[in-house]
């Protein structure tokens, strides 16, 4: 994946999502970053994402857990 497909604040850019749709047929959605209504589809999506990624963080090496790594950035962006 090229640099322009990665967001500096974590996750993929719109160009990155288009790239994956074109190459792998994935239908990736943008992150849920704003305020959401409790119980809404977006809130459930955020909750699910945060649960999965926190599980990955537990298995991450302490040396990789710097706050600047891709996982930390995405958790921050999703407000986990």
N, C-alpha and C positions, 0 to 999 in steps of 0.2 A: 504494500500500500504506500502511496506517495505522500509526501509531507503536506501537500495541499488538501488531502482528504481528511487529515486529522485536525481537530480543533485544538487550539492552544489551551482552552479552558476545559478540555476533556471531551471525549466522544468523537463523533464524526461531523464533518461539515455537510452541507446540503450536497456538495459535489461528491463527497465520499459516499453518501447514501445512494446517489445516482449511479456511482461506479459499481457498487455492490449489486444494485438492481440489474445493471447491464451485464456484468460478468457472471454473477451467480444466481440471478433471479430472485434475490431476497427483496422483501418489501419492508425495509427498515423505516421506522417512524422517528421523528425528532424527539429529543428528551422532554420530559414533563418538568419544566423549570418554574412555571408561574404558580400562583395560588390556585388551588383546586377545591371544589366542593367535596365534602366528606361523602364517601360512598360512590362517587362518580367513577366513570370508566378510567379517567386519567388518574384519579387517586389510587385505584386498584392497581393500575399499571406501575405507578411509582412505588407502591408498597411491595409489589412482586419484585421489581428491579432491585430495590434496596435490600431485600432479604437475600436475593441471589448473590449480589456483590459483597455484602457483609460476610457471607460464607466464604467467598474467595479471599477476602482480606485476612481472615483467620488463618488461612493456609499459606499466606504470603511470607516470605523470609523477612525478618526484621530489617535487614540491610536494604531491601527494596521498598520498605514502607517509609518513604521520606516526606510524603506530602506533595511531592512534585511528580510522582509516578502516574501513569495513565489511570490506574484504578482509583487512586485518591482524588484525582481531578474529576473523574466522572461522578464519584459519590458526592463531591462538593457541588457539582453542577446540578445534580438531581435533588439536592437538599436532603440527603439521607442522614 
